[in-house]
Amino acid sequence: MLIMVLVSLLFVVLGILIKHFRWYWLISGYNTMPTEKKKNVDTHGLGNFIGSSMYVIAVILLLGGLLNHMGYWWGIMGTLFFMMLFFIYILVGAQKFDHNKRTARDRVVLTVVVTVLVLALGSSALLIYSGSRPQEVEITSEHISIKGSYGITIPIDKVKTVSLEESMPKVLAKTNGLNAGEVLKGNFRLEGIGSARLFVQCRRGPYVYIITAGGDTLIINYRDELQTKELYERLLAAVGKQA
């Protein structure tokens, strides 16, 4: 959340500098434009447009960070989606302030940039959405397999303990994973435990803990408490222990 606030403040500062202090050299594209072409640009109008756009970006980032902090996993995905759309709007909208004659090359470059942004938006949203989906756990007599992003397969004979806990230690850092609101998936560092692999859909208990013979820790839960408890019972039956 703190990072999102700081980045939002940065965009606010950029907006003030461009719109009110007329630091137009901060505007990408305009600052590298030849002097002759700059004469055909409505500099004041472009500055107001870009400066105001910086304020909107700051609001989008701040709202996304707030939603993520409140536990809404889709907060980050929503921020990414609206940021990409707004960047396309800025790119296209800024053209009306440039009164230079458009060449075929200019139109091709604009089309390519917009297309790349749309593709990046779609692929990023798809990755976040698929990564945030509840994990499927396959349990057989030989192994426990957690499907999907950051999945892992553990031989049954390598499982040391399975327990059901009402709390989870504080997350100190993400080493390689997804942190989207309440969803934690991948490799994290936990207070008092160290490295652990999380498949957490909800930041409240219960949690299923799996400790392997090698000392690895896996923590799993679902938004539905009953689904978490059902997984725990299935795991106990698979490792041959009693509840």
ABEGO torsion letter per residue (X at the ends): XAAAAAAAAAAAAAAAAAAAAGBAAABBGAAABBAAAAAABBAAAAAAAAAAAAAAAAAAAAAAAAAAAAGBAAAAAAAAAAAAAAAAAAAAAAAAABABBBBAAAAAAAAAAAAAAAAAAAAAAAAAAAAABBBBBBBBAABBBBBEBGBBBBBAAABABBBBBABBBBBABBABBBBBEABBBEBBBBBGAEBBBBBBABABOBBBBBBBAAGBBBBBBBABAAAAAAAAAAAAAAAGBBX
